């Protein structure tokens, strides 16, 4: 091998080693890049592109369900409040609140159902049936409560008017008693004794009639607030009995009245009839209200039952969504763990590749040193041989040149001798 070839070998060996290392590293990097792309594409991108949006949808769905559950409770609370309302304006406000909350229940469940699976849609079908039953019963309760509050307001107004009328006919009764007492005061001596006895009996009858009227008023006040049908009917009977006794006693007393007394008595009877009419209206409204309350209570029981069933289904839908979220989170965690394992494997692979590269570089460097040392030694040995050969050739050339110089000198001396001979020959000639 020539020196030029050996020098080229010294240079090309490290370069070839570096090229081999570069090629190996390039292959390793491509492999790692491929694995990274696989990890990102198969593990991480599905989480970002599919799992996370799906998780958001599931969270939104369960949020809609929970808000619908809250709205259902608020609607049921409005129903419960309506049961005890006696003010018509308050009952109207509760009707509006009740309708709003029940409407929001269906709206929110409808939004949540966009993300239901097959089980969720099955539960939704059950919920819709239960919701319809609850709404029908609950609406009936609220409507009955509103009508009841309206009638209670009307009854209260009649009761207040009846109290005024009661005070007016009692005033007339007192005026009649006053006229009777005045007439008694005019009766003197034995001649007026019979008249005084008659008038005294009339006063006693009128006072008893007054007492009966008060007892009738107490019965009216009691049955106007009664919620039990049996007690209500009993109090109505008491009221009718007492007012009948009052009229009967007043009528007996009127047998001894003079013209002035009869005039006031007729006003008393007119006001008493007005009061009886008002008491009858109160009794009729109360009786109708008792029917409404009975129907209201029956609907309330149905509403409570339907509400509990509906809420159980809402809990079922909530549990289904929570299970889906749990499974989704477990899937995301598993994919994350797999991506983590692959990432750790890539780290190990990169570290191993780095170490192998360093080993290769060290090996190539050592090989290059060995080969370079061997080639340099070969070059030095070759150069030494060349130098020795050149030295020997130089010595041979020097010896040859000496011989040539001696021959030249001998030739010169011969030429000089020939020249002297020629000169001598010339001179001789």
Buried (B, 14 or more C-beta within 10 A) or exposed (E): EEEEEBBEBBEBBBEBBBEEBEEBBEEBEEEBEEBBEEBBEEBBEBBEEEBEEBBEBBBBBBBBBBBBBBBBBBBBBBBBBBBEBBBBEBBBBBBEBBBEBBEBBBBBBEBBBEBBEEEBEBBBEBBBEBBEBBBEBBBBBBBBBBBBBBBBBBBBEBBEBBBEBBEBBBBBBBBBBEBBEEBBEEBEEEEBEEBBEBBBBBBEBBBBBBBBBBBBBBBBBBBBBBEEBEEBBBBBEBBBBBBEBBBBBBEBBBEBBEEEBEBBBEBBBEBBEBBBEBBBBBBEBBBBBBEBBEBBBBBBEBBBBBBEBBBEBBEBBBEBBEEBBEEBEEBBEEBBEBBEEBBEEBEEBEEEBEEBBEEBBEEBEEBBEEBBEEBEEBBEEBEEEEEEEEEEEEEEEEEEEEEEEEEEEEEEEEEEEEEEEEEEEEEEE
